[in-house]
């Protein structure tokens, strides 16, 4: 069955795979919990191809060593333009589906003047007009002992409320520990942590900053931060897809 699933992925383009995902179910999960886990999108071979890019500096514009900034232990690299074809296609094909959710959230917050365009290229133009011209898709790398402190990926005035991370290996096989963590803070309540599990090739879609929660007086903003727990063994690689660009 695993081989049949791999063959099925290989027969479809990335855009077709993204289009075939259960976006209605993802929206429900995002609205209820602030995250959703997709069906497999990337094949093991594609995950391997992306991981192999990490040691080729020509693909990247920046290399961040987390310890230097007290972000955690590990490192990550932001891709340079032009993005690798696979990364660019994931970003452009997932955006329209998530823009539907983003606009519903904006309307829930009563912000109908800042709705997101339907195509990612149009949204990037908005980023560039605000001086945010650097691409933000990135690859993250952790060895045993590595972790990522809780944070939000905000790079300027313009941001998109949802982002994705693709697991390029398999927890339990390639590494132990290293769980994806979301922490939600509701007003006048203690923070709520969530551990989100996914398999190789799957994406975790999650809230960049705020999600709407309905209260007795309408919707209010709930703040979320994300991070990675300590890796106990092995090597953990992931691909992050952030839809807004950076200054």
N, C-alpha and C positions, 0 to 999 in steps of 0.2 A: 504493500500500500504506500509505503514511503517513496519507493521508486516511481510509482504511478503519479504521486503528487508532484515529484520533481519534474517528471516529463510534462505534466499538465502546465506547470509554470513556464517551462522552456518554450512551449508552443504558443504562448501569448506574449504580446509586447508588454512593457512595464505599464504603459497607459491603460491597456486592456485589463491588466491585473488590478490596477488601482480602481478602475471603473467597476469591476466586479465585486468589490468589497461591500460588506453590509453597512452602508453609510447611515442608514436609518437607525440601526442598532448602535452604531458608534455614537451618533448624536444623543441617543437616550442615555448611554453610559456616561458620556461627557457631562450631560446635564445633571445626572444623579450623583456622579462620583468625581468628576473632574478629569477622568481619563477613560480611554478605551484601548483594547488590544485587538489588532486586526488579525485576519487569517494570514498565512505566509504570503509574502509578496516577492521576496528575493530568494533565488535558488542558492543551495550551498556553494555552487561554483561562482555565482555573482558575489556572494559574501566573501569568498576567498580572493576574488579579483579586487574588491574594494580594500580588503585588509592589506593586500600586497602593495597598494599605492602608498601606504604610510611611510615607507622608507625612501620614497622618491620625492625629494624636496621641490621639484619643478611643479608639482600639483598644488602647492600650498603657498599662502601669502603670509602666514604667521604661525609660530610655534610657541605654545604657552606651557611652561613648567609650573604646575599648580603650587608646589611648595614655596616658590618665590613670592607668591601673593597670598599665601595662607588660604588657598582655595581647597586644599586637600593634598593628596599624594597621587601623582600620575601626570599625564600630559595630554594635550590635545592640539590639533592643527586645523586652522581654517583654510578651506579651499580657496584658490585664486580663480579669477576669471581667465579663460572660459572654464566653467565647471566641467568635470567629466560627464560624458553624455548620460550615463546612468543616473548620476546625482541630479543633473539638470532635469531629466525627465520625471524623476520622483517628485521633485519640487513643483514643477509646473503642472503635473497631472493631479496631484493631491490637492493643490490649492483650491480649485473651483468647488470641490466637495466641502472643504472646510470653510470656505467663504460663506456658504449657505448657513452653517452653524454660527459663524462669527457675526453675521448680520442679524440673525435671530437674537443673539445675545445682546448686540448693540441696541436693538429695539426694546428688549426687556429692561435695559438700563435707561431707556428713554432718550437714547442718542441716535436720532434718525438723520442727523446732518453729517455723520461720519461713517456711512456705510461703505463696505469694502467692495471694490470692483470685482467683476466675475472672473477676470483672467489675471494670472500672476504678473504678466508683463506690465499691465496697467498699474498694479499695486507697487511694483518696483519703481516705476516712474514717480510715484508719490514719495517713496523713500528718497530717491535721488534729489527731488526738489527740496527736501528737507536737509540735504547734505549728507545723507546716509547712502554711500556709494560702494561700500565694501561688502562682498558676499559673505554670508554667515554659515552656510553648511559646513560641517566640521566632522572630524573623526576623533574619537576619544580612546585613550589607551591606558590600561591599568595593569600592573603586575601585582603579585601577592603583597598585601599590606596597603594597597592603594584604595582611595575612596574619594568622593567628591562632596564637599560641604553643600548645605542647602543654599539655593540661589535662584535667581530669575534671569533669563537671558534677554535683557533690555539694552539697546545700544543707541538710543536717541529718542526723540519725541514721537516718532512713528513706530508702532509695533503691531504685530498680528497676535490675536489672543490664543492661538493654538500652535503647537509644534509637534514634531515627531522624532522618535529615536528608533532606529532599526538595530536589532541584535545581530551581530555578524558572526557570532559563535554560539555555543550552547552551554548554558549554565549546567553544572553537574558533569560535563564532559571536558570543556575547555577551561572552566574556572569554577571555583566554589565561592559562595558568598556573592558579593557584588550585586545585591538586589537594587532595583530601581525604587526610590523612595519618594513619595509625595507627602507633604505636610500641609494641611489645610487649617487656616485660622479664621474662624467665624467671630463676629463681634461679640464681646462679653462672654466668650467661651474658651475653654482650653484647646490647645492645638490638637489636631487629629492626624496621626501618621497612617499612611497606607503603603504596603509593600505590593508592588506590581510585578508579576511574573510573565515572561513571554519566552518563546522558543526562537531558535535561529531563523532569520528571515522574516519574522513578524515585526510589526511596528507597534510601539506604544504611542498613542496620540494623547497629548495632555495639555492642560491649561498653562499658558505662559505666565499669566499674572492673576487675573480675576476670572471668576465664573459667577453667573447670576444664580441666586437662590431665592425662591419665593417665600416671603414672610407675610405677616398679617397686613402689612401696609404696602404690599407690592414687592418688587425684586430689590435685593441688596447685593453688594459686592462681597464675595468671599475670596480672600487672598490665598494663593498656593505658591509654595516653593518646592523645588525638586533637588534630588541629589542621588548619590550612589553609596551604599553601605560598603564596608571594608571587604576587599577581596581576600580570601583566605588561601587560595591556591590557584595557580595557572595564570593565564593572560586573557584579559577582557577587552574586546574591541567593539565599538558601536559607531554608527553613523547618525549624526544629528541633522535634522532638516528644520531650519529656522526660516521663516518666510519673509521676515523683514531684513533689510540690509543694515549695515553699521556705519557709523561715522569713522 
